[in-house]
Amino acid sequence: MTSSTTTTAPGEAFDRTVNTVGTLQDTLVGMAEGFIATLPNLAIGVVVLIITWLVAKFAVRIADRITGKTDIRPSLKNLIDTLVKLGIWLVGLMAALVVMMPGFTPASVIAGLGIGAVAIGFAFQDIFENFLAGVLIMLREKMRIGDVIECEGISGKVEHITLRETYVRKLSGEVTLVPNSMLFKNPVQILTDETQRRHEIMAGVSYDTDLDHAAKVIRSSVESCEAVDTDKGIDIFANEFGDSSVNFKVRWWSGSKPRDMWESTDQVVRAIKRGLDDAGIEIPFPYITHTFKERVPMGNEPGEPSTGS
């Protein structure tokens, strides 16, 4: 049995090495030539992007000037500015891509979006949901910037509305970034939808008081407060039999802002206390009566030893 070995001549190995180097060199030269050939297109694409930026900036100024002459809400004004800027940038980016890549067409973009729409929708579901919720929040009439709202335990003043989130400034100063979908899907209580709203407190008088007289005293006391809008009426209702008092529910109209509520409540409580004191009507403390099954000795009773010294 014979074995044969194949040997490569030094000349053949050298030729292969030279061919590999030559191929790599040709590839690099081709890439460089291609890059140089595309430089004009890249430069034109950059120019298109710069023009797009300038046009978008100028268009937003025009939109601001047009909307500034109307009574449009600030949130809707922000939406118009965003849509104008977004539309111009989409057109500009598409034009730049067509210039830089001649084989690129708007039809291919649409086809690509159609193929990946489902995957993108699942991947960015929360982002799209907040985006659409932000658009709808800006379009609806209620909940303007500056309103005080309450939603899902969050309360404060609406400071800014974007396409993804709403900035709610707490009355204590902190800001909460609330996803728009939360404000759109859940009930939102707008405390400052009107300039005034109704406030109420409970005021109690002793059981031996003439309730008609007490109601007149409370009404006149509330009417004397500057923060109370007497034109909208004041309600004084005998509401319940409490543990130590008959309680009146006192309702009045004042400013809708939280500060207005606290100021008017302060004035009303002070005025009622002063009025009832002047009329000699008791505002009773809570009384507690203890009942014992057996007689409890009080002090030194007959038959008991004296505790004196």
C-alpha angles and dihedrals in degrees: 000000000000128000125207128203126204115223126192117222116234090241094058093050090050091050091051092050091049091049092051092049090046092051092049090047092050090050093051091046090050092050091048092048090048092050091048090048091053095047093092090051091047091049091050090048091053090049090051090053092049090049089048091053092050093046092048091050092048092045092052090053090051091048090049090050092050096045091043089068091057135066092247117149118255092240092054090045089056090049092053091049091050094048092048092050093044094050094049093047092050091053092044095049092048091050091048092051092050090052096046095042110035092191090058116098134176088243090062090052092052091047091049092049090050092053095046098036095099094047092045091047093056094042095049100030095129092046093051091044092053091043094054091042089052091052092050092046090053091048097050120086100231129075104043127186107278095033119128110230141178123208130159093340094315117115133171146090120313103241105170138358122207131175091264109028144011124230111225115187113208118226087245091059105260120122124224122203104216121191110241092231089063092055092044099048099039131061112269120201110210107201096184099044086118127032091243137035137176122266130189144189137179121247121188131203130186121272094247092059124111099245095204091055092045091051091053092050092049092048094051090047093053092045090058092063116102094211093058119092101221092183090072092053137250122246122211112180128175094229113175149347104253129195093267105005148031105252126219122202107221117197130180141159124249141140117323097224117099090242090054090050094053094045095048092045090052091052093046095049092048092047094048092048091049093045095049092047092051090049092050092242114148122232096203128221116229109281121211122195119198120204122198127194093218131045113268115214115236118204122315107343124184111286095025123111116255117254093202122113 
